[in-house]
């Protein structure tokens, strides 16, 4: 993972697609992970749960187009 993230450039986007049940605890963990990755690698980060969000999350990265 470190090697992969080391290839990113500031301003790149990273989507975290969590295939787990959505809970308040998981929301907090994903927020913590997103914040860490954003700050460490200077990435725009997005998170979603299971495949139903995949298209929506991808549209956010493309500016809704």
Beta strands, then each sheet from edge to edge (+ up, - down):
strand 1: 13-18
strand 2: 44-49
sheet 1: 1+ 2+
end
